[in-house]
Amino acid sequence: MMSHRKKIWFGVLAALLAVLVAISAYVLAGPTDYTVDDLTILDENANYVEIAYQGKTGKLYKHFAFNFDNPNLLEWFGDASWSAMTLLSPATKTVTEYIALQKSIRKGEADFIDNRIDAVDGMARFTSVAPAKRMVTAKAMLQNDQLWFVKGDDLWFRGRFFLQSGVPFTIVDFQERGRTHSPGPRITIWDGTHIGMELKYFGKPTMRQKVAKVPKGRWFELKLHMMLDDKEGLIRVWQDGELIIDGSMQTLPQANSLLNSLEVGITATDQAAVLLLDDIVISHQPL
């Protein structure tokens, strides 16, 4: 008969083996949907790339700007605009739940529950409660999933932010929707105090700075320039015109990555927060 102590050790070893197998499978699996290699480019110009994939065609855009002036939130969505909103909260903890809620809201069939997005005086207001126990994070954000940024491209971003209460961990994400877990670079607020950058991918390369504290209770502007590369890209970040990050690190998950999604708002938080946002621009061209 196996002793009680041996059973415990056997269980621990089995659990560790399962974790290692899962990690290996994740590493080897690669893309679960598509990468640049899977797309056929039909046309490309300064404004968009027209692609074909699995018998369907569509346009992915190189420039997107939005000022939130329209007071009707439901009219913010559409082709070449915002694709969806994510409301991950204690009331909608699963992907199925928050997708169903946002679809019902956009159809005018439901209202927000706890997390919400509002059109207020020509800007967007994002409100999130704290995540519940055993939740990693909460979210209240908008996303545009029709963008085109690949290896070798310059990515410029600018937006105006107002931390009304609480401090989210991330406020802007550039994501690769075609790969498992939608990896990509993101703008972070480290320790609730300083703007930083992180590549959400294996190893999580990061850049932190302690030059300028992020303002609270007033508007501030962030401008970002990235050169996209899977080994050594360029990152520069300006806060209210002051260069606070200037360096090199990996900025793309893989050489065949396509950053086709922009997420803005409370893209991840471990605390209740309210964030105002205005004058969003993302482009291949300098801003």
Summary of the structure (lengths in Angstrom):
residues: 287
radius of gyration: 20.3
end to end distance: 71.4
largest distance: 72.9
contacts: 888
relative contact order: 0.19
helix: 16%
strand: 47%
